[in-house]
């Protein structure tokens, strides 16, 4: 693509049935995983195990933290030793067995089940994402649309998994919920087994030299980490408003609406993005820039709501959630798209397994000010708005500067045009 052009029509590049297979697998796996997550703390403090709430939350915290390390292990094994597809299959089986183990009414069943779920998820997730990305190595202009499809499937799975498994568990007991989660995990294997294993030796030449690609990957890691870090700063205010609007709008929206409101808005925005990005290709950093700008706008809208809102402010809050959804669509899928496009396919899974690190480090750094932010949630919003706006404006200037460079000079100096 000529760096002077911002957008072009995509021609002769198409999604394959493997895209659908992988998306269905991801949707079913996320339904299983998030459905299980809604139950596990309630199960631990329930009549069977009768744990203290603090102990249950501590165990749950160790469980989620362990997922980080299991994904690195799964990525290394998938890229260097066993193979990505085999690890996806093994991971799904281990996760299913783990959820079935939770039906054993003892702490032994609990710990064994959680261990197998951690191990299985670590094997499954990074290897599935990288293999999905590799479907687009020879049609990189569809990467953004492809990963938005994948991200949509992820959100659909978590949305329906939480609703279905939580409802059935509430009605018939925890064991029914765990069994259903395990069955969904096993069913998620069917599309993968139907898909053909592909080999990726012949791919498009990577754009630019090694230094340029490393620079792009590092920039994306930092930008995405900053986006979610600033997003975390707005969480105390959003959470407080959700609780207040939940009480004010009880006659308008059912209670579960506030648990899934972000997903509800994300779905139509994702579909629109898929349609547009399926037909038109534009600079990926331009999309990230839009993500920061929409994020700043979403936080700015929240400032219009008084500390103690009324029912009349509900529409303003909903508009803010809509802008947050638009911002997320321009960040999360595009991150995986850029990593796939500019990394070495042989080590893509390992790279994906480290995507959590910049976000975790930045969130940890921002978390040092949590006491002040929780005491003054408006301060968190203001910092988020300023940070998002500065980065958005900085990215727009960077893209403009890069576009002005002559093509040869841009390549020589590591310009970030999609050439």
Secondary structure, DSSP 8 states (H G I E B T S, - for coil): --TT-SEEE--S----HHHHHHHHHHHHHHHHHHHHHHHHHHHHHSTTT---HHHHHHHHHHHHHHHHHHHHHHHHIIIIIS-HHHHHHHHHHHHHHHHHHTTSSSHHHHHHHHHHHHHHHHHHHHHHHHHHHHTTTT-GGGHHHHHHHHHHHHHHHHHHHHHHHHHHHHHH-HHHHHHHHHHHHHHHHHHHHHS-----SS----SS-HHHHHHHHHHHHHHHHHHHHHHHHHHHHHHHHHHHHHHHTTTTS-TTHHHHHHHHHHHHHHHHHHHHHHHEEE-HHHHHHHHHHHHHHHHHHHTTS-SS--GGGHHHHHHHHHHHHHHHHTTHHHHHHHHHHHS-GGGHHHHHHTHHHHHHHHHHHHHTTHHHHHH-HHHHHHHHHHHHHHHHHHHHHHHHHHHHS-HHHHHHTT-----
